[in-house]
Amino acid sequence: MGKLAGKVMWAVAGGAASKMARSYTRSALHRDNGAPRLPRKARRQEGIGMMLGWAVATGVLLAIADVLSEQGKDAAHAR
């Protein structure tokens, strides 16, 4: 029963932290009257081109991290 209580405690703490972060972010991104703080151009969806650009950039970063990780493993084995 001790492990279950620990898991429940972490679940409650994680849920509370998530809710607090969401409410803080929401209040930071909106004015008191509910209007977004972002300029109109930033609020518009740029479409599939922007989405694909972010996907490619993320893939490039992950590929670089993977290569660097593999090089680190090879260097550790060479010693």
C-alpha positions in Angstrom: 0.0 0.0 0.0 3.0 2.3 0.6 4.0 2.3 -3.1 0.4 3.2 -4.2 0.2 6.1 -1.7 3.5 7.4 -3.1 2.3 7.2 -6.6 -1.0 8.9 -5.8 1.0 11.7 -4.0 3.2 12.3 -7.0 0.1 12.2 -9.3 -1.6 14.8 -7.2 1.5 17.0 -7.0 2.0 16.7 -10.7 -1.6 17.6 -11.4 -1.4 20.6 -9.1 1.8 21.8 -10.7 0.4 21.4 -14.2 -2.8 23.3 -13.3 -0.8 26.1 -11.7 1.5 26.4 -14.8 -1.5 26.4 -17.1 -3.3 29.1 -15.1 -0.1 31.3 -14.9 0.5 30.9 -18.6 -3.1 31.7 -19.5 -3.0 34.8 -17.3 0.3 35.9 -18.8 -0.9 35.6 -22.4 -4.3 37.3 -21.9 -5.3 40.8 -20.7 -7.8 41.3 -17.9 -10.7 41.7 -20.4 -9.8 38.3 -22.0 -8.2 39.6 -25.2 -4.9 38.0 -26.2 -1.7 39.9 -25.5 -0.1 38.7 -28.7 -0.2 40.9 -31.8 -2.7 40.0 -34.5 0.0 38.6 -36.9 1.3 36.2 -34.2 -2.2 35.0 -33.4 -2.9 34.0 -37.0 -2.2 30.4 -38.1 0.5 30.5 -40.7 -0.7 27.2 -42.2 1.0 23.9 -43.1 4.3 25.6 -44.2 5.0 26.8 -40.7 4.1 23.5 -39.2 6.4 21.6 -41.6 9.2 24.1 -40.9 9.0 23.4 -37.2 8.9 19.7 -37.8 12.0 19.8 -40.0 13.8 22.0 -37.4 12.9 19.7 -34.6 14.1 16.7 -36.7 17.4 18.3 -37.4 18.0 19.1 -33.8 17.1 15.5 -32.7 19.4 14.1 -35.5 22.3 16.2 -34.3 21.7 15.2 -30.7 21.7 11.5 -31.8 24.9 11.8 -33.7 26.6 13.6 -30.8 25.4 11.0 -28.4 26.7 8.1 -30.6 30.1 9.9 -31.0 30.3 10.2 -27.2 29.6 6.5 -26.8 32.2 5.6 -29.4 34.8 7.8 -27.6 34.0 6.2 -24.3 34.5 2.7 -25.7 37.8 3.7 -27.4 39.4 4.6 -24.1 
